[in-house]
Amino acid sequence: MSVRIRLQRFGKKGAPFYHIVVADGRAPRDGKFIEKLGTYNPMTDPAKIELDVDKAVQWLRNGAQPTDTARNLMSVKGAMLKHHLLRGVDKGAFSVEEAEKRFQAWVSEKEDKIRKAAQEKLNKLEAGKNSRLEEEKKVREAIAAKVAEKKAAALAARQAAQAEAEAAPASEEAPAVEAEAAPEAPAEA
């Protein structure tokens, strides 16, 4: 019986969710399995992988063959590295303590790298948001300046019209006064 470490699909259409399982190679994809090792959710950003590394390594040491995707997921979580280090221990290259020390160093380095990438992504999003806010602020200021110019122009036009309206009756009164004064002058002469 060939034992495989593979993914078992769950979730609805367009929103997959997987269980990482150990199953008989002849069993259907979503059928019977021997043991569940973890889960994989590709819909989150970054994809969420939960894996029992020790169980996965034990199954690898017992001869289970992972599918390509399962192998990639186990590599991300460090199961393949730990399996490799334990083979080195079996050959006498170094001790179990040294293997565990190397594995923990790799895990901490990996976590730091993921944390830095997430922080950079957050900073980039924040910078993009700030730049969009600055652009919107400049546009609003430009619109406010244009509105202020139009209001000032309209006010100036109204004031000019009022000044003309006030000046126009005064100029109409002046000719009437002159007309009255003109007939009186010839009467005296």
Residue frames relative to the residue before (quaternion, step in Angstrom):
aa qw qx qy qz dx dy dz
M 1.0000 0.0000 0.0000 0.0000 0.00 0.00 0.00
S 0.2365 -0.7676 0.5763 0.1504 3.59 -0.78 1.03
V 0.2288 -0.7765 0.5780 0.1026 3.53 -0.80 1.07
R 0.1222 -0.8015 0.5850 0.0233 3.55 -0.91 1.03
I 0.2504 -0.6861 0.6532 0.1996 3.53 -1.24 0.57
R 0.1617 0.8084 -0.5373 0.1778 3.56 -0.47 1.20
L 0.5530 -0.6018 0.4640 0.3418 3.53 -1.35 0.02
Q 0.1762 -0.7432 0.6383 0.0959 3.52 -1.15 0.75
R 0.3311 -0.7999 0.4698 0.1724 3.58 -0.50 1.21
F 0.0003 0.7421 -0.6700 0.0170 3.51 -1.16 0.88
G 0.5804 0.5912 -0.4268 0.3626 3.58 -1.25 -0.10
K 0.5463 -0.6300 0.4448 0.3268 3.52 -1.26 0.26
K 0.7326 -0.4134 0.3094 0.4435 3.54 -1.34 0.10
G 0.8226 0.1902 -0.1698 0.5083 3.56 -0.77 1.04
A 0.7484 0.2731 -0.1885 0.5743 3.60 1.26 -0.06
P 0.0288 -0.8541 0.5193 0.0076 3.59 0.46 1.16
F 0.0364 -0.7330 0.6791 0.0143 3.49 -1.34 0.56
Y 0.1368 -0.8351 0.5315 0.0370 3.58 -0.77 0.96
H 0.2564 -0.6851 0.6513 0.2016 3.51 -1.31 0.51
I 0.2985 -0.7076 0.6067 0.2052 3.58 -1.03 0.77
V 0.0337 0.8350 -0.5409 0.0951 3.58 -0.45 1.24
V 0.3511 -0.6491 0.6222 0.2611 3.49 -1.41 0.29
A 0.0971 0.8127 -0.5624 0.1176 3.57 -0.63 1.11
D 0.5933 -0.5158 0.4689 0.4025 3.51 -1.33 0.29
G 0.5425 -0.6563 0.4238 0.3089 3.58 -0.92 0.89
R 0.6800 0.4885 -0.2879 0.4648 3.60 1.17 -0.52
A 0.5459 0.6248 -0.3979 0.3916 3.61 1.23 -0.28
P 0.5654 -0.5971 0.4338 0.3683 3.62 -1.10 0.59
R 0.7031 -0.5000 0.3071 0.4017 3.55 -1.20 0.59
D 0.8036 0.2329 -0.1157 0.5353 3.58 0.79 -0.98
G 0.4733 0.6993 -0.4177 0.3354 3.57 1.23 0.41
K 0.8326 -0.1791 0.1508 0.5020 3.53 -1.18 -0.72
F 0.0364 -0.7747 0.6307 0.0265 3.53 -1.19 0.65
I 0.5391 -0.6348 0.4577 0.3114 3.53 -1.28 0.45
E 0.7982 -0.1214 0.1300 0.5756 3.58 0.82 -1.02
K 0.3527 -0.7067 0.5739 0.2161 3.55 -1.14 0.72
L 0.2271 -0.8046 0.5405 0.0945 3.58 -0.79 1.08
G 0.7880 -0.2150 0.1619 0.5538 3.59 1.11 -0.55
T 0.4254 -0.6732 0.5382 0.2760 3.53 -1.34 -0.35
Y 0.1341 -0.7605 0.6310 0.0740 3.52 -1.35 0.43
N 0.0335 -0.7933 0.6078 -0.0139 3.57 -0.74 1.10
P 0.1831 -0.8265 0.5239 0.0947 3.61 -0.22 1.23
M 0.5766 0.6326 -0.3666 0.3647 3.61 1.22 -0.24
T 0.6277 0.5099 -0.3541 0.4696 3.62 1.19 -0.27
D 0.2752 -0.7454 0.5767 0.1899 3.56 -1.26 0.30
P 0.4771 -0.3399 -0.7596 0.2825 1.68 -0.83 2.36
A 0.6785 -0.4913 0.3526 0.4170 3.55 -1.27 0.43
K 0.3359 -0.7598 0.5299 0.1708 3.55 -0.94 0.94
I 0.0231 -0.7889 0.6132 -0.0312 3.56 -0.75 1.11
E 0.0242 -0.7589 0.6507 0.0037 3.55 -0.85 1.02
L 0.0955 0.8052 -0.5713 0.1268 3.57 -0.67 1.10
D 0.3374 -0.6883 0.6011 0.2261 3.55 -1.04 0.82
V 0.3052 -0.8082 0.4785 0.1569 3.56 -0.04 1.35
D 0.6631 0.5194 -0.3211 0.4329 3.60 0.89 -0.87
K 0.6539 0.4927 -0.3158 0.4795 3.60 0.96 -0.81
A 0.6437 0.5258 -0.3238 0.4521 3.58 0.97 -0.86
V 0.6533 0.5038 -0.3099 0.4725 3.60 0.96 -0.88
Q 0.6370 0.5299 -0.3310 0.4515 3.59 0.97 -0.82
W 0.6687 0.4804 -0.3060 0.4779 3.59 0.96 -0.82
L 0.6236 0.5238 -0.3417 0.4691 3.61 1.04 -0.70
R 0.6625 0.5014 -0.3009 0.4680 3.58 0.98 -0.82
N 0.6725 0.4765 -0.2956 0.4830 3.59 1.17 -0.55
G 0.6563 -0.5650 0.2939 0.4045 3.59 1.28 0.03
A 0.4097 0.7013 -0.4928 0.3123 3.62 1.19 0.19
Q 0.2716 -0.7674 0.5648 0.1356 3.56 -1.00 0.89
P 0.2832 -0.7742 0.5359 0.1822 3.64 -0.62 1.03
T 0.4871 -0.5986 0.5328 0.3472 3.55 -1.21 0.50
D 0.7020 -0.4681 0.3113 0.4372 3.59 -1.24 0.26
T 0.6797 0.4814 -0.2946 0.4685 3.59 0.88 -0.91
A 0.6487 0.5066 -0.3183 0.4704 3.59 0.95 -0.86
R 0.6236 0.5332 -0.3349 0.4633 3.60 1.03 -0.76
N 0.6551 0.5063 -0.3150 0.4640 3.60 0.94 -0.86
L 0.6605 0.4995 -0.3104 0.4668 3.59 0.93 -0.86
M 0.6664 0.4874 -0.3053 0.4744 3.60 0.96 -0.83
S 0.6094 0.5378 -0.3543 0.4625 3.60 1.11 -0.59
V 0.6357 0.5342 -0.3260 0.4519 3.57 0.98 -0.85
K 0.7370 0.4049 -0.2247 0.4923 3.59 0.97 -0.84
G 0.5717 -0.6489 0.3522 0.3578 3.61 1.25 -0.07
A 0.4148 0.7209 -0.4731 0.2906 3.62 1.22 0.08
M 0.6563 0.5048 -0.3215 0.4595 3.60 0.96 -0.80
L 0.6318 0.5213 -0.3311 0.4684 3.62 1.03 -0.75
K 0.6651 0.4989 -0.3103 0.4609 3.57 0.89 -0.91
H 0.6183 0.5292 -0.3363 0.4739 3.60 1.05 -0.76
H 0.6486 0.5165 -0.3053 0.4684 3.58 0.98 -0.87
L 0.6661 0.4988 -0.3043 0.4635 3.60 0.92 -0.88
L 0.6630 0.4984 -0.3137 0.4623 3.60 0.98 -0.78
R 0.5977 0.5276 -0.3707 0.4763 3.60 1.12 -0.48
G 0.6197 0.5317 -0.3288 0.4744 3.58 1.12 -0.69
V 0.6201 0.5233 -0.3322 0.4810 3.58 1.10 -0.72
D 0.6424 0.5305 -0.3173 0.4530 3.60 0.96 -0.88
K 0.7016 0.4495 -0.2630 0.4864 3.58 1.04 -0.74
G 0.5246 -0.6672 0.3968 0.3496 3.59 1.24 -0.15
A 0.3676 0.7510 -0.4809 0.2640 3.60 1.21 0.29
F 0.7792 -0.1104 0.0914 0.6102 3.60 1.07 -0.75
S 0.6198 -0.5808 0.3935 0.3516 3.56 -1.29 0.25
V 0.6704 -0.4788 0.3830 0.4178 3.56 -1.35 0.22
E 0.6328 0.5391 -0.3309 0.4466 3.59 1.00 -0.80
E 0.6474 0.5095 -0.3085 0.4755 3.56 1.01 -0.88
A 0.6368 0.5234 -0.3243 0.4640 3.60 0.98 -0.83
E 0.6714 0.4874 -0.2986 0.4716 3.59 0.91 -0.90
K 0.6257 0.5376 -0.3290 0.4596 3.59 1.05 -0.78
R 0.6631 0.4958 -0.2986 0.4748 3.60 0.94 -0.88
F 0.6463 0.5227 -0.3140 0.4588 3.56 0.99 -0.86
Q 0.6733 0.4891 -0.2996 0.4667 3.62 0.89 -0.90
A 0.6177 0.5312 -0.3426 0.4679 3.60 1.06 -0.70
W 0.6506 0.5097 -0.3086 0.4708 3.58 0.98 -0.85
V 0.6520 0.5195 -0.3153 0.4535 3.59 0.93 -0.90
S 0.6777 0.4812 -0.3062 0.4642 3.61 0.85 -0.90
E 0.6302 0.5252 -0.3291 0.4676 3.60 1.02 -0.78
K 0.6520 0.5207 -0.3009 0.4617 3.57 0.99 -0.90
E 0.6541 0.5084 -0.3087 0.4673 3.60 0.96 -0.88
D 0.6381 0.5214 -0.3243 0.4644 3.59 1.00 -0.80
K 0.6488 0.5201 -0.3104 0.4607 3.56 0.97 -0.89
I 0.6614 0.4941 -0.3034 0.4758 3.59 0.94 -0.87
R 0.6486 0.5173 -0.3149 0.4610 3.59 0.96 -0.86
K 0.6601 0.5015 -0.3105 0.4651 3.61 0.95 -0.86
A 0.6479 0.5162 -0.3195 0.4601 3.57 0.96 -0.85
A 0.6531 0.5024 -0.3130 0.4723 3.58 0.97 -0.83
Q 0.6543 0.5076 -0.3140 0.4643 3.60 0.98 -0.81
E 0.6399 0.5162 -0.3248 0.4674 3.60 1.00 -0.81
K 0.6427 0.5151 -0.3203 0.4680 3.56 0.99 -0.84
L 0.6457 0.5129 -0.3129 0.4714 3.58 0.98 -0.84
N 0.6525 0.5113 -0.3075 0.4672 3.59 0.96 -0.88
K 0.6474 0.5187 -0.3133 0.4623 3.56 0.99 -0.85
L 0.6500 0.5026 -0.3127 0.4764 3.58 0.96 -0.83
E 0.6541 0.5126 -0.3050 0.4652 3.56 0.97 -0.88
A 0.6489 0.5057 -0.3150 0.4733 3.60 0.97 -0.84
G 0.6447 0.5140 -0.3169 0.4687 3.58 0.98 -0.80
K 0.6419 0.5162 -0.3106 0.4744 3.55 1.00 -0.85
N 0.6638 0.5044 -0.3034 0.4615 3.59 0.93 -0.90
S 0.6600 0.4986 -0.3196 0.4623 3.59 0.94 -0.83
R 0.6357 0.5127 -0.3335 0.4709 3.60 1.02 -0.75
L 0.6451 0.5145 -0.3209 0.4648 3.58 1.01 -0.80
E 0.6394 0.5178 -0.3227 0.4680 3.59 1.01 -0.79
E 0.6508 0.5068 -0.3161 0.4687 3.60 0.96 -0.86
E 0.6503 0.5051 -0.3148 0.4722 3.59 0.96 -0.85
K 0.6328 0.5302 -0.3273 0.4597 3.58 1.02 -0.80
K 0.6521 0.5053 -0.3125 0.4709 3.61 0.95 -0.86
V 0.6466 0.5111 -0.3236 0.4648 3.59 0.97 -0.83
R 0.6517 0.5120 -0.3136 0.4635 3.58 0.95 -0.89
E 0.6517 0.5104 -0.3147 0.4646 3.59 0.98 -0.83
A 0.6419 0.5145 -0.3206 0.4695 3.59 1.00 -0.81
I 0.6531 0.4979 -0.3133 0.4768 3.59 0.96 -0.84
A 0.6462 0.5143 -0.3177 0.4659 3.59 0.97 -0.85
A 0.6392 0.5182 -0.3267 0.4649 3.61 1.00 -0.76
K 0.6555 0.5012 -0.3135 0.4700 3.60 0.96 -0.85
V 0.6397 0.5158 -0.3202 0.4714 3.58 0.99 -0.84
A 0.6495 0.5116 -0.3132 0.4672 3.58 0.97 -0.85
E 0.6320 0.5238 -0.3270 0.4682 3.61 1.01 -0.79
K 0.6674 0.4953 -0.3033 0.4661 3.58 0.90 -0.92
K 0.6426 0.5075 -0.3256 0.4727 3.60 0.98 -0.81
A 0.6545 0.5062 -0.3118 0.4671 3.59 0.94 -0.86
A 0.6512 0.5038 -0.3125 0.4737 3.59 0.98 -0.83
A 0.6553 0.5037 -0.3103 0.4697 3.59 0.97 -0.86
L 0.6461 0.5122 -0.3132 0.4713 3.59 0.99 -0.80
A 0.6479 0.5066 -0.3125 0.4754 3.57 0.96 -0.85
A 0.6458 0.5103 -0.3215 0.4681 3.60 0.98 -0.81
R 0.6466 0.5116 -0.3168 0.4687 3.60 0.98 -0.83
Q 0.6624 0.4988 -0.3072 0.4670 3.57 0.94 -0.88
A 0.6379 0.5117 -0.3236 0.4760 3.58 1.01 -0.77
A 0.6524 0.5031 -0.3182 0.4689 3.58 0.98 -0.83
Q 0.6449 0.5062 -0.3207 0.4744 3.60 0.98 -0.79
A 0.6442 0.5157 -0.3238 0.4628 3.58 0.97 -0.83
E 0.6528 0.4952 -0.3116 0.4813 3.60 1.00 -0.79
A 0.6453 0.5171 -0.3241 0.4595 3.56 1.02 -0.85
E 0.6648 0.4782 -0.2988 0.4899 3.60 0.99 -0.76
A 0.6705 0.4903 -0.2971 0.4710 3.60 0.99 -0.74
A 0.6263 0.5639 -0.3430 0.4148 3.60 1.01 -0.71
P 0.6810 0.4434 -0.3344 0.4773 3.73 0.76 -0.72
A 0.6235 0.5345 -0.3507 0.4502 3.59 0.99 -0.67
S 0.6736 0.4713 -0.3047 0.4809 3.61 0.93 -0.74
E 0.6162 0.5201 -0.3568 0.4717 3.63 1.10 -0.51
E 0.6475 0.5137 -0.3193 0.4637 3.63 1.01 -0.71
A 0.6278 0.5645 -0.3399 0.4143 3.61 0.93 -0.78
P 0.6776 0.4570 -0.3356 0.4684 3.68 0.80 -0.74
A 0.6152 0.5417 -0.3643 0.4420 3.61 1.02 -0.61
V 0.6422 0.5100 -0.3199 0.4745 3.58 1.00 -0.76
E 0.6550 0.5013 -0.3069 0.4748 3.56 0.97 -0.83
A 0.6376 0.5288 -0.3330 0.4504 3.59 1.03 -0.74
E 0.6457 0.5050 -0.3175 0.4766 3.54 1.03 -0.73
A 0.6737 0.5001 -0.2943 0.4577 3.55 0.96 -0.86
A 0.6327 0.5611 -0.3368 0.4141 3.59 0.96 -0.69
P 0.6859 0.4564 -0.3328 0.4587 3.69 0.75 -0.76
E 0.6281 0.5416 -0.3518 0.4341 3.62 1.03 -0.58
A 0.6285 0.5585 -0.3562 0.4076 3.56 0.93 -0.69
P 0.6992 0.4432 -0.3218 0.4596 3.65 0.75 -0.76
A 0.5851 0.5820 -0.3837 0.4144 3.63 1.07 -0.47
E 0.6669 0.4916 -0.2968 0.4749 3.60 1.01 -0.69
A 0.6964 0.5086 -0.2984 0.4090 3.51 0.93 -0.66
